[in-house]
Each structure stands twice: as structure tokens, then as C-alpha cells.
Amino acid sequence: MNEYSDRGVARVLTQARQGVRRYTPQEADAARRRGALIVDTRTETQRAETGELPGALVIDRTVLEWRLDPASPDHIPEATSYDLEVVVVCRQGYSSSLAAESLRRVGLHRATDLAGGVEAWVRAGLPLHRDPADVRR
């Protein structure tokens, strides 16, 4: 056994995903249509290269928990309940798993993420757009 076997981002990622149902692109799109918050945490550069997700709110990862915690004085208007369905999206589906796990620790027990990220969304043939993003600061 190597001395680093109990460390590393791969272990943290595996733990963050344990017992969580991650969404396919089609499931994330259906969740959006039924009222879930789709939260895009990609950088401005990544979004400019690929396009914007329809209906997504763009929230920088550095303020994500404060914007989505209904008890936070800095929450966005959509953050109305800890029962809110939230689907976090990143480029490839790695950092979004960690972000969703952090939201669950805050109390947003239905937080999950898009498996494969925006890259999976594109492979599934789902639409993106070039209109201005709904950025929440």
C-alpha cells in the first residue's frame, strides 16, 4: 500500500459522489424544465468557448454556497428552501461533484451535478446559446 492511498483528489471525488444520483444531460434538462436550478460554475473563458446552458444561472464557485443557502444574507432570490433541487454544472463533471457535495453539507440535500459536465451536454446534442448569461455575483 502506498503512503498516499488515503489522500488525493480522486479519493475526495469518490467520497463526494457516494450515494448521489448524478444526472445525465437529458435528466438535467428535464430537471430544468420542472423548476430545478441549473448552476453553471464554469469560468467566463470556458463559457465563451463553448456557449451558455439554456436557463442556467452562472455562479462563481467562490460564492456558490453563500448564494444558494436560503439562510445566507447574500442568497439569490431563487434560493428559497433547503429542499431546492440544484444541478451544478462544470466543464467535465469533476469540480461540479465537489461543489454539489459542499451544497449538501450546507443543507441543500437535493444538490447533484451533471455527469460529464457541459462536454457531455454537447455530446448529447443538447442546445447551447450565445446570448448573455444570467450571471449572479
N, C-alpha and C positions, 0 to 999 in steps of 0.2 A: 504494500500500500504506500502510495506516495504521500509526502508530508503535506501536500496541498489539497488532498482529496476532500477535506471539509471546508474548502474555501472556493472563491471564484464566482464569477458572474453566472456561469452555467448552472451551478448549484442554486443560486438565488433565483434564477429564472425558473428552474424546475419547481422550486418551492412555491413561487408566486402563482404558478399555473395549476397546482394541485387542487383537485376538486372543483375547478372552474370550467364552465362550458364556454369556450371561445367561439365566436360567431364566424361563419363563412361570409363571404361578401354578400350573398343573397340574403342570409339571415340578418346581417347588419342593415341592409337596405329595407327589409321588411320591418325591422325594429324602428328605423327612422320614420317610416310611414305610419306606424302605430303610436308615435309620440316619444320614442326614446331620444335622448340627446346623443348625437354623434359628435364626438370631440376630437378634433384633429390637432395633434401636438407636433406635427412636422414643422421644420424650420421654414422661414419665408422662402429661402432658396429652393428647398425641396418642392414646395408648393408651386413656385414659379416654373420649375422644370416640368412638372407632371400635370398640374391643374388642381382645381379645387373639387372637393367632395360636395355633391348636392346636399343642401340642408345642414351641413356641418357647422359647428361653432369652432373657431380656432382659438385655443387657449394655450399659451406658452406653458411648457412643463414646469417652469419655475414658480408659477402661481396657481397651478391646477387645483390643488386641494382647497385653497382659500376661495377660489371662485365657485367651487361645486359643493362645499359644505354649507348646508342651509343655516347653520348656526353662526357662520362666519359673518362679521360685519362687512366683509368685502365680497360676499357671494353675488353671483349674477341673478337676475330675476327668474330665470328658468330653474334655479336650484331651490326647489320648493319643499323637498322631502327627502329623507334618507331612503325612501323606497323608490326613488327615481331610477329608471333604467338608463344606464350610461354605457356607451360603447366607445372606448378610446381607440384611436387610430394613429399609427405612425407609418413610417415608410415600409418596414418589413415585418412588423409584428413582434419585435423584441422589447423595445422600451415601452410600448403600449401595455404589455403584460405587467411590467413593473409598476407602471402608473396606475393601472386598474387595481392592482393589489394594494397600493397605497390608498386609493379611494375606498376600498373595502375596509381597510383599517380605520379610516375616518368614520365609517358607519354607512357608507353607500353600498349596502350588501349586494345589490344587483349589478355592480360595475363589472364589466368584462372588456374584452378587446377583440379586434378583428384579426383573426389568424392570417398571417401572411401580409398584413398591412395593405397599404394602397397598391403595392405591387400585385397582390392577389386580386384586388378590386379590378385593376386594369386587365389582368389575365382573364377574369370572368366576363369581360366585355361590358362592364357597367360604366355608366357615363361619368365624366368629369366635366368641369366647365372652366372658363377663363374669366368669368365675372368676378367682381371684387368679393373677397372673403368676408365672412361675418366674424371679425376679429374682436375678441374680448380681452381687454387689458387688465 
